[in-house]
C-alpha cells in the first residue's frame, strides 16, 4: 500500500523533471500501485501461503531423495548439551578469517580470545601459502591467551568452512571448488582440508587436530540446538541458507553412499536453500530479470535445485538476501528516476553502479522515522551536488520508503514460506514454541523485515489450523560460526571415545 506520508505529500507537492514541467502525482501513484502489484500481488491471492509452501515441500522432497547439489547430508551427531572443553575455532568466510579460543560450557560458554582479518580480493587464492597464513593467525591468537597452551600437547580445532567440500568423515573433507571471489590452485585442489590445516600448523610447531568441519548454516543449527533445543536454523544476510535434521532413509541409496551416511539414522542437512524457489520464476518482475536473466526462463525448462545445467541459479536468495534486496531497491529507484518520478529525474552517479546501494543503507532508510536523518544519510551516499541533485525532498524519502516496503514484503513472505515448508518436511508441528536460530545482518538489524516474516508465520498459523503449525520464535545466534564449530568438535570427540 502507498504510505500515508506519501499520499499526503503527493496531494500537495508537484514533481518537475528537468525537461518536463508537469505535475506528476498521478503518474507516481500509478507507478507505485503497479510496483506493489508486481512485487506482492501473488502474496495476497487466496491460499498463497499454502500453495507456495506446498510447492516448496515438493521440491525439498525431490532434492532430499536425489539431488547432488542440495539437501546435503553432513557428519554430525546430536549434542547432549553437556559437552565441555577448550577449543580453537577457525572460521573462514567470504571476506574474513576469524580465529577464536572458546571455553565450552552450557551455563558459561565464553570466547576467551578472538581476532579477525579482512581477506582482500588479491589474497583470495587457496594455496599452501594461504594455509600457512591461516596457521600463523592461529598462533597469533594462541599467544594472546593462556587457556590453551600452544606447546602443551594436542590442540583441538573446530573449523567453519564457508565453501563446498566433499566430506569423507566428520573431520575431513576434500576441497573441490570455491566461490565468493576465491581462486583454487592445483596444489590444494582435491586435497583433504584436515591435512592442509594440520600440516600448516605443524610447520609452526602447533600440534593441532581438526575435530570437526562444518559450514555456516550447520553451525547456526548446532549453536541453537546446544542452547535452545532448536529444530531448524536460518541464514539470512548477504546470502540465504538453512539447516535441519532429517532421517537418512529419505535419501536414495546413491546419495547415501556418495555422502558416506548410513541408513536408519538422523543427520543434519545443509539444505542450500538459496537454490530453491522454482515457482518464483512465474512471479519475477522486470527488476529480477535485470539481476538474473534466468528469471525469464520457463519453469518447465529448469530445475536449479536438482542440477547445474543452467549454472548456480539461486531464486530464493536473489529475492530475499541483503545483497539482492538492496540491489532490487536500487534498480527500482533508477527506473523511477528515468520516468521523472524520483529526485526530479536527476540520477546521481552512485546509483548507476550495480550493488553499490548497501543493505545497511536500505535498513536505515526503512527503520528511521526522522526524515531529516534519512535525507542526510541518503545525501551522504549520493554525494548530492548542486548541479546534479540540489536537494532531497520529503517526497523523495517517502517514495524510497515505499519501494523498500514492497521489496521487503515479498522477501519476508518467501522466507516465512521457506520456514513453514522446512517444518512440514521434517514434520515439526503442534502447539509448542519452536526456536529458530538465525544469523545474518539483514534479519538481525532490519527489524521490520523480521517482523514481516513473523507476521506471515502467524498468519499461516491462524489460517491453516489443520496443519497444526507451531509458534515460532526467531532468535539471533550470536557468534554461531565460532560456538557451533566448538560444539561440533566436542560432540565428535565424545563419539570417538564411545
Legacy VTK file of the C-alpha trace (Angstrom):
# vtk DataFile Version 3.0
C-alpha trace
ASCII
DATASET POLYDATA
POINTS 498 float
0.000 0.000 0.000
1.107 3.590 -0.591
2.225 5.067 2.709
0.129 7.793 4.344
3.193 10.052 4.289
3.497 9.628 0.555
-0.234 10.068 -0.021
-0.195 13.315 1.960
2.902 14.553 0.154
1.535 13.627 -3.258
-1.655 15.548 -2.639
0.205 18.814 -2.221
3.587 18.622 -3.952
4.192 18.715 -7.716
7.283 16.973 -9.118
9.152 18.531 -12.011
11.685 16.734 -14.213
14.488 18.850 -15.644
12.737 18.930 -19.012
9.032 18.460 -18.401
7.202 20.944 -16.229
4.114 18.986 -15.321
2.577 17.722 -12.131
3.486 14.059 -11.844
1.482 12.994 -8.805
-0.972 10.837 -10.746
1.809 9.109 -12.648
3.708 8.443 -9.434
0.640 6.950 -7.778
0.151 4.706 -10.806
3.811 3.629 -10.785
3.715 2.763 -7.093
0.425 0.917 -7.474
1.869 -1.143 -10.331
5.041 -1.766 -8.336
3.030 -3.013 -5.377
1.084 -5.367 -7.637
4.180 -6.666 -9.439
6.088 -7.472 -6.246
3.345 -8.514 -3.858
0.230 -9.252 -5.914
0.721 -13.025 -5.727
1.205 -12.815 -1.954
-2.319 -11.518 -1.435
-4.031 -14.143 -3.566
-6.218 -16.654 -1.764
-4.283 -19.544 -0.184
-0.965 -18.057 -1.358
0.952 -19.264 1.713
-0.438 -22.782 1.420
0.201 -23.045 -2.321
3.763 -21.750 -2.258
4.661 -23.779 0.843
3.279 -26.961 -0.727
5.302 -26.325 -3.876
8.468 -25.849 -1.830
7.862 -29.063 0.119
7.596 -30.938 -3.173
10.918 -29.523 -4.358
12.516 -30.259 -0.973
11.435 -33.917 -1.081
12.675 -34.317 -4.638
16.037 -32.828 -3.674
16.385 -34.821 -0.442
15.969 -38.031 -2.361
18.330 -37.492 -5.255
19.837 -34.009 -5.718
23.648 -33.947 -5.649
23.762 -30.168 -5.071
21.083 -29.505 -2.426
19.825 -31.168 0.766
23.345 -32.365 1.505
23.853 -34.716 4.494
26.586 -33.674 6.921
28.590 -35.523 9.556
27.309 -34.573 12.978
25.991 -36.477 15.984
23.373 -34.822 18.172
24.630 -32.763 21.094
23.746 -33.904 24.607
24.048 -30.360 25.910
26.735 -31.475 28.348
29.786 -31.010 26.129
32.641 -29.035 27.669
36.242 -28.149 26.926
38.598 -25.638 25.357
38.709 -25.388 21.569
40.381 -23.328 18.897
37.986 -22.356 16.111
38.987 -21.349 12.598
36.172 -19.618 10.721
36.814 -18.789 7.072
34.091 -16.703 5.449
33.780 -14.912 2.151
35.901 -11.940 3.145
37.052 -12.595 6.714
39.192 -15.069 8.629
38.250 -15.386 12.275
40.205 -17.354 14.884
38.979 -17.809 18.450
39.650 -19.761 21.622
36.399 -20.992 23.163
35.550 -22.316 26.607
32.528 -24.523 26.023
30.103 -24.996 28.922
26.308 -24.978 28.904
25.945 -22.250 31.523
29.210 -20.402 30.978
30.352 -20.663 27.356
32.882 -17.932 26.646
35.011 -16.707 23.772
38.288 -16.251 25.639
40.271 -14.738 22.786
39.388 -13.750 19.258
40.755 -11.891 16.272
39.613 -11.425 12.700
41.316 -10.360 9.495
39.880 -8.996 6.283
40.839 -11.005 3.216
41.349 -8.717 0.251
40.473 -9.930 -3.228
44.151 -10.028 -4.202
44.801 -12.625 -1.468
41.795 -14.847 -2.185
43.901 -17.682 -3.577
43.702 -21.060 -1.844
47.256 -22.356 -1.905
49.856 -23.723 0.501
50.801 -20.114 1.191
47.216 -19.303 2.177
47.067 -22.181 4.671
50.457 -21.134 6.064
48.932 -17.696 6.651
45.992 -19.287 8.497
48.412 -21.219 10.725
50.271 -18.005 11.517
46.999 -16.346 12.546
46.155 -19.328 14.785
49.468 -18.921 16.583
48.854 -15.194 16.914
45.594 -15.819 18.793
47.116 -18.547 20.954
49.770 -16.042 22.014
47.212 -13.604 23.481
45.572 -16.083 25.881
46.574 -18.674 28.475
43.725 -21.214 28.468
45.220 -23.265 25.624
48.980 -23.829 25.783
50.405 -23.934 22.276
53.280 -26.133 23.497
51.253 -28.252 25.897
50.088 -31.053 23.644
47.207 -31.623 21.256
45.115 -28.570 20.333
41.538 -29.434 19.388
40.189 -27.432 16.438
36.712 -26.843 15.051
36.544 -25.483 11.508
33.718 -23.466 9.964
34.339 -23.511 6.224
32.029 -21.455 4.023
32.823 -23.238 0.761
31.787 -26.588 -0.700
33.811 -29.615 0.405
33.290 -33.289 -0.270
33.152 -34.581 3.295
34.510 -38.080 3.796
34.190 -38.122 7.591
33.146 -35.872 10.457
36.503 -34.075 10.466
37.806 -34.357 6.924
36.739 -33.171 3.509
38.105 -32.778 0.011
38.339 -29.257 -1.423
36.562 -29.340 -4.772
35.555 -25.785 -5.584
35.425 -22.265 -4.180
33.251 -19.195 -4.657
32.918 -15.612 -3.368
35.830 -14.377 -5.450
38.358 -17.037 -4.407
40.652 -18.979 -6.713
41.649 -22.604 -6.182
45.201 -23.609 -7.072
46.085 -27.054 -8.373
48.360 -27.699 -5.393
45.432 -27.833 -2.942
42.534 -28.826 -5.230
41.420 -32.333 -4.316
43.366 -32.242 -1.044
41.957 -33.046 2.400
41.152 -29.850 4.301
42.041 -31.501 7.614
45.506 -32.444 6.363
46.137 -28.972 4.927
45.275 -27.239 8.211
47.154 -29.669 10.428
50.264 -29.717 8.211
50.440 -25.926 8.015
50.130 -25.633 11.795
52.720 -28.354 12.402
55.277 -26.285 10.478
54.812 -23.691 13.224
55.204 -26.442 15.852
51.488 -26.328 16.658
50.127 -29.825 17.207
46.513 -29.337 16.164
43.846 -31.884 15.407
40.813 -30.874 13.356
37.845 -32.447 15.147
35.003 -31.053 13.022
34.391 -29.393 9.661
31.023 -27.657 9.240
29.534 -24.846 7.162
27.893 -21.653 8.415
24.290 -22.911 8.224
25.165 -26.067 10.159
26.993 -24.020 12.801
23.870 -21.912 13.407
21.768 -25.022 13.971
24.332 -26.596 16.299
24.518 -23.411 18.371
20.729 -23.191 18.583
20.387 -26.860 19.450
23.020 -26.606 22.185
21.388 -23.648 23.940
17.712 -23.656 22.897
16.778 -27.105 21.532
16.357 -25.676 18.033
14.661 -27.741 15.317
15.926 -25.763 12.315
18.172 -22.791 11.583
18.240 -19.960 9.055
20.988 -17.874 7.465
19.799 -14.568 6.010
22.489 -11.998 5.438
24.456 -11.484 2.260
23.218 -14.946 1.286
20.423 -17.342 2.261
20.572 -20.896 3.621
19.120 -23.227 6.244
19.873 -26.408 8.150
17.761 -29.074 9.868
17.976 -32.757 10.869
16.362 -35.415 8.648
16.321 -39.231 8.642
18.887 -40.560 6.185
16.363 -43.161 4.980
14.825 -40.316 2.952
17.911 -40.229 0.715
18.293 -42.578 -2.212
20.962 -45.266 -1.898
23.310 -43.496 -4.303
23.130 -40.285 -2.276
23.759 -42.142 0.980
26.826 -43.840 -0.471
28.114 -40.629 -2.079
27.873 -38.786 1.248
29.104 -41.621 3.486
25.927 -41.788 5.572
24.167 -44.855 6.956
20.503 -45.722 6.707
18.092 -45.542 9.655
19.997 -42.712 11.285
19.357 -38.997 11.509
21.803 -36.468 10.161
21.998 -32.722 9.802
21.226 -31.468 6.321
22.708 -28.410 4.667
19.698 -27.508 2.530
21.354 -24.978 0.189
18.013 -23.179 0.467
19.132 -20.357 -1.813
18.889 -22.608 -4.885
15.204 -23.469 -4.387
12.180 -21.438 -5.469
11.402 -22.684 -8.967
7.831 -21.342 -8.765
9.173 -17.836 -8.175
10.027 -17.615 -11.870
6.311 -17.167 -12.556
6.226 -14.071 -10.317
9.545 -12.481 -11.268
9.471 -8.761 -12.022
11.385 -6.905 -14.700
13.884 -5.946 -11.988
14.539 -9.579 -11.011
15.287 -10.326 -14.658
17.790 -7.466 -14.767
19.652 -9.099 -11.875
19.491 -12.613 -13.350
18.252 -13.380 -16.864
17.274 -16.899 -15.761
14.193 -15.458 -14.057
12.906 -15.113 -17.611
13.229 -18.828 -18.369
10.257 -21.170 -18.388
9.871 -23.112 -15.102
9.273 -26.192 -17.239
12.802 -25.982 -18.637
14.838 -25.552 -15.455
15.353 -27.245 -12.078
18.002 -25.260 -10.205
17.709 -27.414 -7.063
18.429 -30.645 -8.954
21.255 -29.855 -11.364
23.657 -27.201 -12.604
22.547 -27.324 -16.232
21.947 -23.565 -16.080
24.767 -22.800 -13.654
24.216 -21.985 -9.987
20.831 -20.230 -10.011
19.534 -19.031 -6.616
15.903 -17.842 -6.912
15.192 -17.651 -3.170
18.466 -15.904 -2.356
18.032 -13.405 -5.177
14.636 -12.365 -3.791
15.396 -12.417 -0.049
19.035 -11.772 0.883
20.570 -8.461 1.858
22.766 -8.331 -1.218
19.820 -8.616 -3.600
17.148 -6.746 -1.614
19.302 -3.620 -1.795
20.084 -4.124 -5.487
16.380 -4.509 -6.304
15.681 -1.251 -4.463
18.419 0.480 -6.458
17.055 -0.787 -9.782
13.530 0.411 -8.977
14.885 3.806 -7.904
16.796 4.170 -11.174
13.626 3.291 -13.103
11.571 5.856 -11.180
14.271 8.473 -11.816
14.224 7.685 -15.540
10.482 8.320 -15.522
10.950 11.607 -13.695
9.247 10.431 -10.512
12.197 10.499 -8.088
14.838 13.176 -7.422
13.130 15.238 -10.151
14.621 12.961 -12.805
18.251 13.524 -11.792
20.291 10.332 -11.355
23.409 10.635 -9.160
26.387 8.589 -10.342
26.408 6.429 -7.196
23.070 4.960 -8.216
24.346 3.798 -11.597
26.740 1.154 -10.219
25.363 -2.332 -9.527
25.334 -3.486 -5.887
26.617 -0.146 -4.559
23.366 0.628 -2.716
24.047 -1.249 0.518
21.756 -3.322 2.687
22.818 -1.185 5.636
21.505 1.935 3.882
18.239 0.226 2.912
17.776 -0.849 6.522
18.485 2.658 7.842
16.041 4.324 5.448
13.321 1.824 6.299
13.812 1.842 10.067
14.364 5.587 10.595
11.239 7.711 11.000
13.084 11.049 11.081
13.025 12.364 7.502
15.879 14.789 8.137
18.144 11.928 9.218
17.076 9.908 6.174
17.814 12.816 3.854
21.216 13.367 5.456
22.153 9.688 5.171
20.955 9.381 1.580
22.603 12.678 0.615
25.903 11.416 2.002
25.728 8.272 -0.126
24.523 10.024 -3.278
27.084 12.805 -2.885
24.427 15.400 -3.615
25.797 18.293 -5.684
24.053 21.468 -6.741
24.439 20.836 -10.474
23.104 17.254 -10.322
20.729 16.927 -7.380
20.294 20.184 -5.425
18.301 18.692 -2.562
16.459 15.558 -1.473
12.864 16.322 -0.542
10.428 14.676 1.860
8.531 13.158 -1.035
11.730 11.505 -2.337
12.182 9.820 1.032
8.535 8.724 1.063
8.899 7.174 -2.397
12.119 5.349 -1.467
10.496 4.006 1.707
7.541 2.737 -0.334
9.901 0.994 -2.770
11.762 -0.670 0.096
8.473 -1.728 1.674
7.238 -3.789 -1.286
10.619 -5.426 -1.936
10.937 -6.409 1.726
7.345 -7.651 1.985
7.932 -10.101 -0.845
11.226 -11.247 0.660
9.627 -11.794 4.069
6.809 -13.839 2.524
9.316 -16.132 0.792
11.392 -16.566 3.969
8.278 -17.374 6.020
7.067 -19.929 3.467
10.537 -21.489 3.437
10.420 -21.932 7.224
6.925 -23.429 7.002
7.992 -25.813 4.233
11.065 -26.945 6.177
8.862 -27.633 9.200
6.459 -29.675 7.095
9.364 -31.591 5.555
10.738 -32.525 8.980
7.248 -32.991 10.473
7.608 -30.241 13.058
4.103 -29.404 14.263
1.997 -28.867 17.353
1.269 -26.056 19.756
4.727 -25.890 21.299
7.043 -22.991 20.561
9.781 -23.706 18.018
13.003 -21.742 18.365
14.541 -20.790 15.026
18.102 -19.516 15.482
19.356 -17.293 12.704
22.410 -15.348 11.635
22.747 -12.593 9.093
22.856 -8.847 9.463
19.712 -8.167 7.452
17.461 -10.305 9.655
19.236 -9.169 12.812
19.271 -5.402 12.220
16.350 -4.981 9.815
13.591 -5.149 12.428
10.684 -4.537 10.055
11.908 -7.352 7.778
11.988 -9.771 10.713
8.569 -8.570 11.897
7.138 -9.175 8.421
8.484 -12.745 8.466
6.857 -13.295 11.857
3.619 -11.740 10.576
3.375 -14.246 7.731
4.232 -17.135 10.074
1.467 -16.077 12.459
-0.921 -15.605 9.547
-0.276 -19.186 8.443
-0.894 -20.457 11.963
-4.265 -18.678 12.038
-5.445 -19.520 8.518
-4.182 -23.116 8.262
-5.341 -24.732 11.533
-5.352 -28.248 10.061
-1.588 -28.138 9.571
-1.002 -27.628 13.331
1.658 -25.019 12.664
3.703 -24.281 15.800
4.529 -20.900 17.261
7.898 -19.674 16.011
10.497 -17.649 17.859
13.249 -16.197 15.674
16.387 -15.769 17.793
19.696 -14.277 16.724
22.514 -16.790 17.284
25.442 -14.510 18.049
28.925 -15.873 17.242
27.379 -19.112 15.982
30.180 -19.791 13.489
32.546 -19.979 16.463
30.290 -21.604 19.064
28.833 -24.116 16.599
32.252 -25.325 15.475
33.387 -25.813 19.078
30.237 -27.800 19.940
30.697 -29.948 16.826
34.303 -30.611 17.812
33.269 -31.616 21.339
30.475 -33.894 20.087
32.775 -35.614 17.608
35.449 -36.162 20.242
32.888 -37.708 22.589
31.537 -40.021 19.876
35.070 -41.158 19.014
35.675 -42.168 22.631
32.408 -44.106 22.939
LINES 1 499
498 0 1 2 3 4 5 6 7 8 9 10 11 12 13 14 15 16 17 18 19 20 21 22 23 24 25 26 27 28 29 30 31 32 33 34 35 36 37 38 39 40 41 42 43 44 45 46 47 48 49 50 51 52 53 54 55 56 57 58 59 60 61 62 63 64 65 66 67 68 69 70 71 72 73 74 75 76 77 78 79 80 81 82 83 84 85 86 87 88 89 90 91 92 93 94 95 96 97 98 99 100 101 102 103 104 105 106 107 108 109 110 111 112 113 114 115 116 117 118 119 120 121 122 123 124 125 126 127 128 129 130 131 132 133 134 135 136 137 138 139 140 141 142 143 144 145 146 147 148 149 150 151 152 153 154 155 156 157 158 159 160 161 162 163 164 165 166 167 168 169 170 171 172 173 174 175 176 177 178 179 180 181 182 183 184 185 186 187 188 189 190 191 192 193 194 195 196 197 198 199 200 201 202 203 204 205 206 207 208 209 210 211 212 213 214 215 216 217 218 219 220 221 222 223 224 225 226 227 228 229 230 231 232 233 234 235 236 237 238 239 240 241 242 243 244 245 246 247 248 249 250 251 252 253 254 255 256 257 258 259 260 261 262 263 264 265 266 267 268 269 270 271 272 273 274 275 276 277 278 279 280 281 282 283 284 285 286 287 288 289 290 291 292 293 294 295 296 297 298 299 300 301 302 303 304 305 306 307 308 309 310 311 312 313 314 315 316 317 318 319 320 321 322 323 324 325 326 327 328 329 330 331 332 333 334 335 336 337 338 339 340 341 342 343 344 345 346 347 348 349 350 351 352 353 354 355 356 357 358 359 360 361 362 363 364 365 366 367 368 369 370 371 372 373 374 375 376 377 378 379 380 381 382 383 384 385 386 387 388 389 390 391 392 393 394 395 396 397 398 399 400 401 402 403 404 405 406 407 408 409 410 411 412 413 414 415 416 417 418 419 420 421 422 423 424 425 426 427 428 429 430 431 432 433 434 435 436 437 438 439 440 441 442 443 444 445 446 447 448 449 450 451 452 453 454 455 456 457 458 459 460 461 462 463 464 465 466 467 468 469 470 471 472 473 474 475 476 477 478 479 480 481 482 483 484 485 486 487 488 489 490 491 492 493 494 495 496 497
